[in-house]
Amino acid sequence: MGTDQVSGGAAATAAANGSAPEGRAGSGSAGNGAAEGPARSSSTGDGSARGSGTGRGRRLGLFGLVVAVAGAAAVWAGAPPSDPPRYDEPRPAPAADGYVTLAEDVVVGLSREEYLAWMNAPGRELGDLVTTDDDSTRVVATVPLSGSWDPAEDRTGHRRSVEFADGHYLAEEVLADSPAEFRYMIWGFTNPQRRLAIRYAVASFVYEEVPGGTRITWTYSFQPTAGILRPVLSSVVNGTIARMMRDSLDAWKAAAEAESVG
């Protein structure tokens, strides 16, 4: 369920390509040397000129820092879009590695067939299933963009937009759909915090029949926009996302078992 660079994106992309921080540090020090060199040579024998040039440089540097901080704050606190994105571009191609991954599981006292019948009951919506009190992960609507999203069909390739209570969106596409596994990708985050840190995520539900019921394992693997953002992403995944996954799995177990007995 959850794209992507605004002012901080160029730095994130450069870091992902391996050109920062070393390349940026190198060019920055060279730039400083070029700026300081003319100031020193032009002020030789004139201390006041050197002091004036240094003062102007410091003021310009401080101004640039203020502008950068203000721009980053604007990205971080960006307003939701007035219209939902079209999401008509090809989805990202999943990478082989580099993910921040989290897995949660629960054993439900039903057979796999019984549990899937409960999960896919007519009229059951994604917003009915995701359990969270965080508006950034609480689903309020979904809109099919391709495919019918009928659980009776193989939904591989079906795509939809997902709207959250904070007014932001993401795109979701099914990668695999079978009684043993439901795998999907999310991307296109309009939430600036998610967009800055997450390129996309691949998730799966694996249904394994075990003594006494069915083990449901929910795995989320997030691809960061840049390696330097991995600690930030890990904090989000192990906080907000982990709570949503754990609370949702526990709620599904309780409801599926209660309704089956009823």
N, C-alpha and C positions, 0 to 999 in steps of 0.2 A: 504494500500500500504505500507512499510518499511520494531546481536543476540549476542559474547555475553560475555563473560568474558575473559579477558586475565589476565594481572597482577592484576588489581583491582577486578577481579571477585571473588576471594576467600573471600575477606573481605565482598563483597556485599552478597555472599551466606551465610556467617556466620551471618551477621546482619539479613538477612531474616529469618534464623532459630532461632533467638533470642539469639544467643551465643555471640553477640557483641552489644553494646560496653562494657557491664559490664564484661563479661567473659574475653575479651581481656585486659581490664584495670586491672582486678585482676591478670591475669597471667603476665602482663607486670610489675606490681609493685613487684610481687614475684620474677620475674627474676632480676629486678634491685637490690632487696635486696640481692639475692644470689650473684650477681656480686660484690656488694659493701662490703658484709660481709667478704669474704676472703681477699679483699684488705685492709680492716681496721685491721684484725687480723694479717696479714703478715707484716704490717708496724708499729705495735705497738713499740714505742720507736725509730722509724725511719721516721721522717717526710718526708724526700726526697723520700722514697719508696712510701709513700701514695700519694704524689703529682704526681709522675711519673705514678702510676697506674690510677689515676683519669684522667690525661691528655690523656693516651692511650684510656681510655674508651670514653672520649669525642670525640676524633678523629674518633674512630670506629663508634660512634653514628652518627657523621656528615657524614661520608662516607655512612653509611646505608641510611640516609635521602636523600643524593644526588642520590644514586642508585634508591631509590623508586620513587623520583620525575621524574627521567629520564625515568623509566619504564612506569609511568603513562602518561607522555607526548608522548611516543611512541605509546601507545594504543590510545590516543586521536587523534593523527594525522596519524593513520594507512593508508597505501595505499590500494586501491581497490584490490580485488582478481584478479589474472590473468585469471581464469576460473570461470564461474558461478557455484554456489553450485548446488548439485544434488537435494536437498530437497526431499529425498525419505524416511525420517523418519516420524513417526506419528506426527501429529500436537499436540500442547499442549492442554490439557483439560482446558476449561475456568473455572476460579474460580468464586465463588458466589459473592465475594466482593473484596475490596482493590484497586479499580481502581482510576485513575485520568481521569475524564470524561469531555468532552466538546461537546456541541450540538449547531449547527447552522441550521437555517431554512430560507426558502424563499417560497413565493406564486407565482406560475407560472400561467398565464392566459390561461391555457389549461386544458382539462379534463385529468384524469389520463391516460386513454388509448392513448390520443394524445401525451402526454408528453413521455410516455414509448416508443411509436413508434418512436419519435424523438431520444430519448436517445439510443435506440437499432438499429438505422438505419444501414444497411449493410455498412461495411467499416469503421465505427466509432471506433477508437481505444482509449484505456485508455489515451495515451499520448495526444490525441486531446481534452480530457475532463478536465484534471487537469491543472488548471491555476496558475502558480507560476513563479517567477523569481529566486527562490532558487534552485540550482542544486541538493541539497540533497532531494528535493521533486518533481523535474521535471522528469516525466516519459519519457523515450526514447524508451523502448521496453518491450514487454511481450512475454513469451514463455509458451504455455500450457504444463503442465506436466501430467495431467490426465483430462479426459473429453474433450468435444469439445468446451466448452464455447459458444455454440450457444444460443443466447437469446430466441430462440423459444422453447428450452428445459428447464426442471427443472435442473438448474446447481448445485444443492446441491451436495457437495463432489468434485466438480471440483477444480483443483489446477493449479496454474501457478507461474512462477517466474516473478518478476518485476525488470527491470533495470532502474536506475536513471542516470541523467546527470553527477553526480560525480563519476560514475563507480561502485557504490555499488548496492546491490541487497536485496530483501526480498522475502518471499514466501507468497502467498495469497490463501486461500481456502474458498469456499462458504459454509456457514452454513445453510442458508435458502434462498429460491428463490420463490417469489410469486408476483402477481401484487400489493399487499399491502406492502411488505417488501423485501428488499435484504440485507442479513446479511452475514458478512464475517469476517475472522480472518487473521491477518498478523503476521509474526514472522520470525526468521532466518535473522535478520538484519546483514549485513556485515559492515555497517557503524559503526565504533568503538564507536562513541558518542551515537548512538541509542542503540547499543548492550550493552553498559555498564549500561544504565538506564532502558531499556524496555525489559521485558521478552517476551511479545506479546501484541497485541491489538485486541479488538473485535469492529467492526463498523457496522453500519446499515443505510440504507436509508428507511424511512417510508414515504409512499405516501398516503396522506389523502385528499379526495375530500372535498373542502370547497366552500362557495359561491364565485363565480368569478374565480374558478380554482382549482389548486391542491397545497396543502402545502407539501413541501419536507423537511423533517427533517433528517439531517445528524448527527449522533452521533458517537463519537470515545471514546472508553474506554481503557486506557493504563494500563497494569499491570506492576508496577515497579519491578526491580530485587531485590530491598531491600527498606525497609521503609525509611531509611536515605537518599535515593536518590529522595524521593517524591518532595521536593522543586525544585530540578534540573529539574525533569521531568515536573512538573507543569509550569516552566518557558518556556520550549520548546513547550509544548502543547498550552499554551496561547500566544505564539509568532509565530514561523514559521508555526506550524500546523494550528492554528486558521486563519491566513492570507490566507493560501492555501485553506482552506474550504470555507471561506467567498468569496474570489475572484472567486472560481470555481462555487459556487452556483449562484452568480450574473451573471457570464458569461453564464451559462446554461439557466437561465431565459431569458436573452436578446436574445440569439441565437435561443432558441426554439420558443419564441413568434415571432421573426422576420421571421424565416423560415416558420412558420405556416401561417402567414399573406401573405407571398410571394407566 
